[in-house]
Amino acid sequence: MEQPTVFYPVVIVLALMGENSALSVNLACGYAGVRVLHGLWQASVNTVSVRFALFAILSLCLITLSVGAVMQAV
């Protein structure tokens, strides 16, 4: 599954629940920024080890946002 298909619903759910903590906002903005950086890196340089590191950062942001959404819903 592609990450943006998880990111968009998680962010929408957090917004609808009124979760606008600094952590959630920073994680969402960080995810978007690193996603752009990942795409630019892949299109230009494409060093796999750097791409993997960027992907790992994206995954950590998304996992943290998802856990936060689940915790908010409970």
C-alpha positions as CSV (number, residue, x, y, z in Angstrom):
1,M,0.0,0.0,0.0
2,E,1.3,3.4,-0.9
3,Q,1.8,5.8,2.1
4,P,-0.2,8.8,0.8
5,T,-3.3,6.6,0.8
6,V,-2.8,6.2,4.5
7,F,-1.5,9.7,5.2
8,Y,-4.5,11.6,3.8
9,P,-7.2,9.7,5.8
10,V,-5.2,9.9,9.0
11,V,-4.7,13.6,8.7
12,I,-8.4,14.1,7.8
13,V,-9.5,12.1,10.8
14,L,-7.2,14.0,13.1
15,A,-8.5,17.3,11.8
16,L,-12.2,16.2,12.2
17,M,-11.5,15.1,15.8
18,G,-9.9,18.5,16.5
19,E,-6.4,17.1,17.1
20,N,-4.2,20.1,16.4
21,S,-1.4,19.6,18.8
22,A,2.0,20.8,17.8
23,L,3.3,17.3,17.5
24,S,0.6,16.2,15.0
25,V,1.0,19.4,12.9
26,N,4.8,19.1,12.9
27,L,4.6,15.4,12.0
28,A,2.2,16.1,9.1
29,C,4.2,19.0,7.8
30,G,7.4,17.0,8.2
31,Y,5.9,14.1,6.3
32,A,4.9,16.3,3.4
33,G,8.3,18.0,3.3
34,V,10.3,14.8,3.4
35,R,7.9,13.2,0.9
36,V,8.8,16.0,-1.6
37,L,12.5,15.6,-0.8
38,H,12.2,11.9,-1.3
39,G,10.6,12.4,-4.7
40,L,13.2,15.0,-5.8
41,W,16.0,12.7,-4.6
42,Q,14.6,9.8,-6.5
43,A,14.2,11.8,-9.7
44,S,17.6,13.3,-9.6
45,V,20.3,11.4,-7.7
46,N,18.6,8.2,-6.7
47,T,21.1,6.8,-4.2
48,V,19.2,3.9,-2.7
49,S,20.7,4.2,0.8
50,V,19.6,7.9,1.1
51,R,16.2,7.1,-0.4
52,F,15.8,4.3,2.2
53,A,16.7,6.7,5.0
54,L,14.1,9.2,3.8
55,F,11.5,6.5,3.4
56,A,12.3,5.3,7.0
57,I,11.7,8.9,8.3
58,L,8.4,9.0,6.3
59,S,7.3,5.7,7.8
60,L,8.1,6.9,11.4
61,C,6.1,10.1,10.9
62,L,3.2,8.1,9.5
63,I,3.2,5.5,12.2
64,T,3.3,8.1,14.9
65,L,0.4,10.0,13.3
66,S,-1.6,6.8,12.9
67,V,-1.1,5.8,16.5
68,G,-2.0,9.3,17.6
69,A,-5.3,9.0,15.6
70,V,-6.1,5.7,17.1
71,M,-5.4,7.0,20.6
72,Q,-7.6,10.0,20.0
73,A,-10.4,7.8,18.8
74,V,-10.4,5.6,21.9
